[in-house]
Amino acid sequence: MSEVQAQESVLFDTQGGALIITLNRPKALNALSLEMIRAMDPVLRRAATDPDIRCVILQGAGDRAFCAGGDVRAVAQAVSAGEMALADAFFREEYTLNHLLHTYPKPIIALIHGICMGGGVGLSAHGPLRVVTDSLMFAMPETGIGLFPDVGGTWVLNQMPGQIGLYLGLTGARLGAADACAIGFATHHIKDADLPALRDALVAEAPATDADAEAIIARFDQPRGDSPLLAQQADIDRLFAGDSIEAILAALTADGSAWAKAQAETLAHKSPTSLKITLEQLRGGKGLDIAAVFVREFRLSQHCMAGPDFREGIRALLIDKDQAPKWSPATLNDVTPDLVKNFFAALPGRELDLTKNG
């Protein structure tokens, strides 16, 4: 008999040796709220030391999304109302949860269908097994809302081949299952129709090791198919190799191809500040251990909350929906090296402390 503990936005179901965590906000595309973070964290910590729990399965309710990202609208509204404590708590607790998943002692299997963006990447990318379906739509679109590819994006994107991680972080390009497998985000690919059967098999066998879980998933694994993104990698590596956003844009403009022109136009609509801090985030974050990644990203998150672009990006995209953000500074030239440097400054008395995660 399964034991189900329900929260409004997250479901926890223990069946045999498997803990099933279901993000349960299908109408909101399972957008990750602070309530959901606070529900999951203690359950995962207890399961980590519970000898009866052998593995964890993460999934999203509904047929449209695993998780479309963090509930950034709620955060932006709180910041606009001067409630900075919520912005601190949301990013602090989200990154702590991401770090817990990255360092978890038992197999975590993310079953990823539909939309997986931003905070959904943070929930799935840090586990060892990431199964995507044909309906996957992966993206890290944060530069379009005055933010940066967070939730460990420094680590996640830097694992990808060549300049692909930087390209994805800057442009917010959307990928399907074949691309997600090719760049290492996904470890396995299955049909959407096979998702219930795979979940049932994982529950029935409750694998205690990554290898045992992989053996179960392998029974459902499908060919990856050709990756359009890898076919474009030579261009991406060449055109996104510059040491500044201005240099990257100059290379795209000089190239003259339709693809390069499209990328330049995409970048022109992003927050100039976000583009520059993302470049520094990813290039300067290579080689950092995962704890250092999250400490650094928390600093970035709080400086973004204190600036204007995050609120403006959310207004333009999600509130007024005019798709016409007025970024400040408005041009790349006005985003000075000193301004970029300030986004990485320490937060005296407020640094992210991950020592409780071990």
Residue pairs with C-beta under 8 A, 6 or more apart in sequence:
2 13
2 14
2 15
3 13
3 14
4 11
4 12
4 13
5 11
5 12
5 13
5 43
6 12
7 24
7 35
7 36
7 39
8 24
8 35
9 23
9 24
9 25
9 33
9 35
9 36
9 39
10 21
10 22
10 23
10 24
10 36
10 39
10 40
11 20
11 21
11 22
11 24
11 61
12 19
12 20
12 21
12 22
12 39
12 43
13 19
13 20
13 22
14 20
14 53
15 203
16 203
16 204
16 206
17 52
17 53
17 54
17 55
17 206
17 208
18 53
18 54
18 55
18 56
18 57
18 202
18 203
18 206
19 43
19 47
19 53
19 55
19 56
19 57
20 56
20 57
20 59
20 199
20 203
21 40
21 43
21 44
21 56
21 57
21 58
21 59
22 59
22 60
22 61
23 30
23 32
23 36
23 58
23 59
23 60
23 61
23 66
23 67
23 123
24 30
24 61
25 31
25 33
25 36
25 61
26 60
26 61
26 62
26 63
26 64
26 65
27 62
28 68
28 71
29 62
29 64
29 65
29 67
29 68
29 114
29 115
30 60
30 61
30 62
30 65
30 66
30 67
30 68
30 120
31 67
31 68
31 69
31 70
31 71
31 119
32 67
32 69
32 70
32 71
32 94
32 119
32 120
32 122
32 123
33 71
33 74
34 71
34 74
34 86
34 89
34 90
34 93
34 94
37 90
37 93
37 94
37 97
38 93
40 97
41 93
41 96
41 97
41 100
44 56
44 97
44 100
44 101
44 104
45 100
47 53
47 56
47 106
48 104
48 105
48 106
53 106
54 106
54 107
54 206
54 207
54 208
55 106
55 107
55 108
55 109
55 202
55 206
55 207
55 208
55 213
56 104
56 106
56 107
56 108
56 109
56 127
57 108
57 109
57 111
57 199
57 202
57 203
58 108
58 109
58 110
58 111
58 123
58 124
58 127
59 66
59 110
59 111
59 199
60 66
60 67
60 112
60 113
60 114
60 120
62 114
63 113
63 114
64 114
64 115
65 113
65 114
65 115
65 116
65 120
66 110
66 111
66 112
66 113
66 114
66 115
66 116
66 120
66 124
67 115
67 116
67 117
67 119
67 120
67 123
67 124
68 115
68 116
68 117
68 118
68 120
69 117
69 118
69 119
69 120
69 141
70 90
70 94
70 118
70 119
70 122
70 151
71 119
72 118
72 145
72 147
72 310
72 314
72 318
73 314
73 318
73 319
74 86
75 86
75 87
75 90
75 305
76 310
76 311
76 314
76 315
76 318
76 319
78 84
78 86
78 87
79 86
79 87
79 305
79 310
79 311
80 311
84 305
84 306
87 301
87 302
87 305
88 302
88 305
88 350
91 150
91 298
91 301
91 302
91 305
92 298
92 352
94 119
94 122
94 151
95 122
95 150
95 151
95 152
95 294
95 297
95 298
95 301
95 352
96 294
96 352
96 354
96 356
96 357
97 122
97 123
98 122
98 123
98 126
98 151
98 152
98 294
99 126
99 152
99 290
99 291
99 294
99 354
99 357
100 357
101 108
101 123
101 126
101 127
102 126
102 127
102 152
102 155
102 290
103 290
103 357
103 358
104 127
106 208
107 127
107 128
107 129
107 207
107 208
107 209
107 210
107 212
107 213
108 127
108 128
108 129
109 127
109 129
109 131
109 202
109 213
109 217
110 123
110 124
110 127
110 129
110 130
110 131
111 131
111 133
111 195
111 198
111 199
112 120
112 124
112 130
112 131
112 132
112 133
112 136
112 186
113 132
113 133
113 135
113 136
113 192
113 195
114 133
114 135
114 136
114 137
115 137
116 124
116 132
116 136
116 137
116 138
117 137
117 138
117 139
117 140
117 141
118 139
118 140
118 141
118 142
118 150
118 151
119 151
121 138
121 140
121 151
121 153
121 156
121 185
122 150
122 151
122 152
123 151
124 130
125 151
125 152
125 156
125 185
126 152
126 156
126 290
128 187
128 210
129 187
129 188
129 210
129 213
129 214
129 217
130 185
130 186
130 187
130 188
131 186
131 187
131 188
131 189
131 190
131 198
131 217
132 138
132 177
132 180
132 181
132 185
132 186
132 188
132 189
132 190
133 177
133 189
133 190
133 191
133 192
133 195
134 176
134 177
134 189
134 191
134 192
135 192
136 175
136 176
136 177
136 180
136 186
137 174
137 175
137 176
138 174
138 175
138 176
138 179
138 180
138 185
139 168
139 172
139 173
139 174
139 175
140 149
140 153
140 157
140 168
140 169
140 172
141 172
142 148
142 149
142 150
142 153
142 169
142 172
142 274
142 278
143 149
143 169
143 170
143 171
143 172
143 270
143 271
143 274
143 275
143 278
144 172
144 269
144 270
144 271
144 274
144 313
144 317
145 271
145 310
145 313
145 314
145 317
146 271
146 273
146 274
146 304
146 307
146 308
146 309
146 310
146 311
146 312
146 313
146 314
146 325
146 327
147 274
147 301
147 304
147 310
147 313
148 169
148 274
148 277
148 278
148 281
148 297
148 300
148 304
149 156
149 157
149 168
149 169
149 278
149 281
149 282
150 297
150 300
150 301
151 297
152 290
152 293
152 294
152 297
153 169
153 281
153 282
153 297
154 281
154 282
154 285
154 288
154 293
154 296
154 297
155 285
155 288
155 290
155 293
156 165
156 185
157 165
157 166
157 168
157 169
157 282
158 165
158 282
158 285
158 286
159 165
159 184
160 168
160 183
160 184
160 185
161 183
161 184
161 230
161 233
162 233
162 236
162 237
163 236
163 237
163 240
163 241
164 183
164 229
164 233
164 236
164 237
165 183
165 282
166 240
166 279
166 282
166 283
167 173
167 236
167 240
167 263
168 175
169 278
169 281
169 282
170 240
170 245
170 248
170 267
170 270
170 275
170 278
170 279
171 263
171 266
171 267
171 270
172 266
172 270
173 229
173 266
175 183
175 185
175 229
177 186
177 189
177 224
177 225
178 189
178 224
178 225
178 226
178 227
178 228
179 227
179 228
179 229
179 230
180 186
180 189
181 187
181 188
181 189
181 224
181 227
182 224
182 227
182 229
182 230
183 227
183 229
183 230
187 214
187 217
188 214
188 217
188 218
188 220
188 221
189 221
189 222
189 223
189 224
190 198
190 217
190 220
190 221
190 222
191 220
191 222
194 220
197 220
198 216
198 217
198 220
201 216
201 219
201 220
202 213
202 216
202 217
205 212
205 216
207 213
207 215
207 216
229 236
232 259
235 255
235 257
235 259
235 260
238 251
239 248
239 251
239 252
239 255
239 260
239 263
240 248
240 251
241 248
241 251
242 248
242 250
242 251
243 283
244 276
244 279
245 267
245 272
245 275
245 276
245 279
245 332
246 332
248 267
249 264
249 267
249 332
251 260
252 260
252 261
252 263
252 264
252 267
253 260
253 261
253 264
267 275
271 309
271 313
271 325
271 327
272 327
272 329
272 330
272 331
272 332
272 334
272 335
273 307
273 309
273 327
273 329
273 335
273 339
273 340
273 343
274 304
274 309
275 332
275 335
276 332
276 335
276 340
277 300
277 304
277 340
277 343
277 344
280 340
280 343
280 344
281 296
281 297
281 300
284 344
285 293
285 296
288 296
291 354
291 357
294 352
294 354
295 351
295 352
295 354
296 344
298 347
298 351
298 352
299 343
299 344
299 345
299 346
299 347
299 351
299 352
300 343
300 344
302 347
302 350
303 342
303 343
303 344
303 345
304 310
304 343
307 328
308 328
309 325
309 327
309 328
312 325
312 326
312 327
312 328
313 325
315 325
316 322
316 323
316 324
316 325
316 326
317 323
317 325
329 335
329 339
